[in-house]
Amino acid sequence: MSNTKLALFGGKPVRDPGKPWPSWPVYGAEECDAVREVATSGKWWFGERIKRFEAEYATFHDAKHCITCASGTSAIEIAMRCLGVGVGDEVIVPPYTFIATASAVIWAGGTPVFADVDESWNLDPDAVEAAITPQTKAIMPVHFGGRVVDMDRLNDIAARHGLHVFEDACHSWGSKWKGKGTGALGIGGAFSFQFSKNITAAEGGAILSDDDALAEACRSTANCGRNITPGADWYGHVRVGTNSRITEFQAAILSAQLARLEAQTLLRERNAAILDQGLGAIEGLTPQPGDPRISRRAYHLYCLRIDAAAFGCSRERFCEAAKAEGLEIGPGYGLPLYEQPVFKALGDRYTSCRCPVTEDLCYRSGMWIFHSALLGTEDDMHDIVAIAKKIKEHAAELGQ
């Protein structure tokens, strides 16, 4: 056992405070030049830059259509309405996700039904099948942290029951399942470009799809319900829509960001492999597992579970000690979505809901490392492993 004290108790931290982690967002002359070009062109609104980015992003994800939106949240809301989700319809979603996954269903008039996640941190296909009722309209998996859901099983379940699979892909820019990008693995998928995301313009979103009818409906709905047929009257509106357009400035930034995304994704994958090997060898720590069918993985988060009994201290004490040693790692979501006040106020459907794996992730075991840390060096990854090993050696001092 090391005689070095934990930094929390006055010892020297593993990572020198003067050694910074990679910052976010990453940007350079490309973003600055692109914004300047838009500004000086005088063409700031809904033009060629948006068309260019949509084409680039669809190609990057192996999809036929890309429709940009104001946010990932609005992308899901628009898609739910265009898939015909309404009053009386149910959409199966995980409770371990950002609230927009479920709230977008309510905005469309439907009812989110929570099915538990499994050891992958993603929707458990068995729980999904058990949750299907005659009112079920769609399944909305979340590729949590960038780890792709078992899309083979979900698509098979959906086909047998006549359901749509729409992906909340807001963590999975660049992830691929058996060689095809997320977002069009079902009927469509939504992405976010909010500030924390792996590709960002501060805000923004997109819908991808290979389905012509869904893409047309989403494009029209996001543009005030306009008739988007070439040559149609600009003030001709064929459906109830909303204004979810992005600007040429955002599109210009996103094109610059996209040019870096593949290299960044591959770097995160390499660094995550180092963490998987090092952290996975420590008793009581379990990295989010992979799947051989995932041919590229985005890593919006590096996800890790702690078994307090096996490791020797609680998650909260681990995170506290890690921060003192120089690593920012946190517990992530503190509540399953059905425990959020907004859902508890909606009645018995949610107050009686129980999803044991999600509750364990929220209350006891789940931990996240932000994606920018994975843009560091191999030495940075070895620092993370060394911090975990040091805490393990001194876990008994931390208590439960």
Beta strands, then each sheet from edge to edge (+ up, - down):
strand 1: 65-69
strand 2: 90-93
strand 3: 111-114
strand 4: 136-139
strand 5: 164-168
strand 6: 176-177
strand 7: 180-181
strand 8: 188-192
strand 9: 205-209
strand 10: 285-287
strand 11: 294-296
strand 12: 301-306
strand 13: 366-370
sheet 1: 1+ 9- 8+ 5+ 4+ 2+ 3+
sheet 2: 7+ 6- 11+
sheet 3: 10+ 12- 13+
end
